Amino acid sequence: ANEYQIEESKRAVAQMEVILGDPDRLKLLAKDFVEHYEKRIEEGATVKGKAMFVASSRPIAWALYKEIIALRPAWAEIKPCEEGAELSEEEEKKLKPIERIKMVMTRDKNDDKVLYDLLGTKDDRKELDRQFKEVKSNFKIAIVVDMWLTGFDVPFLDTIYIDKPLQQHSLIQTISRVNRVFEGKETGLV
């Protein structure tokens, strides 16, 4: 690409970020997401209630997370396991008390302290990976930007919300996150 094409691409991405990150839009998006997710749970339309939300950037993911928590503060509470589950002694050792919704991103030294602390270390992200793959874990909703879009296999993940422009191979890989076989799961929802 020549310099002009590169500059035009940067301008287009910046415009898209302004649109996708609009605070009013994110407030409505959070409301729609919460209502849709809860309706799927209520209707029994999801196997284990696992969902992934793909945001277009770290700032947008953070803003969306705050909007969702404003609507459902209980989702930020640390609980030992999913609601209504009884754990065996072995499961109690395996499962770590955790929130229902987490952001899965690397942290940056320029992040504000609350976000920086919330994102945790590399080891914390490894634990999130492990917890999301546990059927009875309280961790049900992952907000991601780039992580977990490829090569991340959770067979009972059946719902993915994509709020990020994706094309070709990236789109196929992202959609494939909900296309794994699991008993009781007939389809994945994008």
KAWOVEN-V445913 format. One record per pair of residues at least 4 apart in sequence whose C-alpha atoms are under 7 Angstrom apart, sorted by the first residue. I is the first residue (numbers start at 1). J is the second residue. D is the distance in whole Angstrom. If there is no record, write none. Layout:
# KAWOVEN-V445913
((I:J:D) (I:J:D))
This chain:
# KAWOVEN-V445913
((1:5:6) (1:6:6) (2:6:6) (3:7:6) (4:8:6) (5:9:6) (6:10:6) (7:11:6) (8:12:6) (9:13:6) (10:14:6) (11:15:6) (12:16:6) (13:17:6) (14:18:6) (15:19:6) (16:20:6) (17:21:6) (18:22:6) (21:26:7) (21:60:5) (22:26:6) (23:27:6) (24:28:6) (25:29:6) (26:30:6) (26:64:6) (27:31:6) (27:67:6) (28:32:6) (29:33:6) (30:34:6) (30:64:6) (30:67:6) (30:68:5) (31:35:6) (32:36:6) (33:37:6) (34:38:6) (35:39:6) (36:40:6) (37:41:6) (38:42:6) (39:43:6) (40:44:6) (40:45:5) (40:46:6) (41:45:6) (41:46:6) (41:49:6) (46:158:6) (47:156:6) (47:184:7) (47:185:6) (48:135:7) (48:156:6) (49:140:6) (50:140:5) (50:141:6) (50:157:5) (50:158:7) (50:159:7) (51:140:6) (51:141:5) (51:142:6) (51:157:6) (51:158:7) (51:159:5) (51:160:6) (52:141:6) (52:142:5) (52:143:6) (52:159:6) (52:160:5) (52:161:6) (53:142:6) (53:143:5) (53:144:6) (53:160:6) (53:161:5) (53:162:6) (54:143:6) (54:144:5) (54:145:5) (54:161:6) (54:162:5) (54:163:6) (54:164:6) (55:60:7) (55:61:5) (55:143:7) (55:144:6) (55:145:5) (55:162:7) (55:163:5) (55:164:6) (56:60:7) (56:145:6) (56:163:6) (56:164:4) (57:61:6) (57:145:6) (58:62:6) (58:145:7) (59:63:6) (60:64:6) (61:65:6) (61:143:7) (62:66:6) (63:67:6) (64:68:6) (65:69:6) (66:70:6) (67:71:7) (68:72:6) (69:73:5) (69:75:7) (69:76:7) (75:99:6) (75:100:5) (75:101:6) (76:99:5) (76:100:6) (76:101:6) (77:99:5) (78:97:6) (78:98:4) (78:99:4) (79:97:5) (79:98:5) (79:99:6) (79:138:6) (80:96:6) (80:97:4) (80:98:6) (80:138:7) (81:85:7) (81:97:6) (81:136:6) (81:137:5) (81:138:4) (82:136:5) (82:137:5) (82:138:4) (85:136:7) (87:91:5) (87:92:6) (88:92:6) (89:93:7) (90:94:6) (91:95:6) (95:131:7) (95:137:6) (98:138:6) (98:139:6) (99:138:6) (99:139:6) (100:138:5) (100:139:4) (100:140:5) (100:141:6) (101:139:6) (101:140:6) (101:141:5) (101:142:6) (102:141:6) (102:142:5) (102:143:6) (103:119:7) (103:142:6) (103:143:5) (103:144:6) (104:119:7) (104:125:7) (104:142:6) (104:143:6) (104:144:5) (104:147:7) (105:119:7) (105:144:6) (105:145:7) (105:147:7) (106:119:7) (107:111:7) (107:116:6) (107:119:6) (108:116:7) (111:115:6) (111:116:5) (112:116:6) (113:117:6) (114:118:6) (115:119:6) (116:120:7) (120:124:5) (120:125:7) (121:125:6) (122:126:6) (123:127:6) (124:128:6) (125:129:6) (126:130:6) (127:131:6) (128:132:6) (129:133:7) (130:134:7) (131:137:6) (131:139:7) (132:137:7) (132:139:6) (132:140:7) (133:154:6) (148:152:5) (149:173:7) (149:174:5) (150:173:6) (150:174:6) (152:177:7) (153:177:7) (155:180:5) (155:181:6) (155:182:5) (156:182:6) (157:178:5) (158:178:5) (158:188:4) (158:189:6) (159:178:6) (159:188:6) (159:189:5) (159:190:6) (160:178:7) (160:189:6) (160:190:5) (161:190:6) (166:170:6) (166:171:5) (167:171:5) (168:172:6) (169:173:6) (170:174:6) (171:175:6) (172:176:6) (173:177:7) (175:190:7) (178:188:5) (178:189:7) (179:187:7) (179:188:6) (181:185:7))
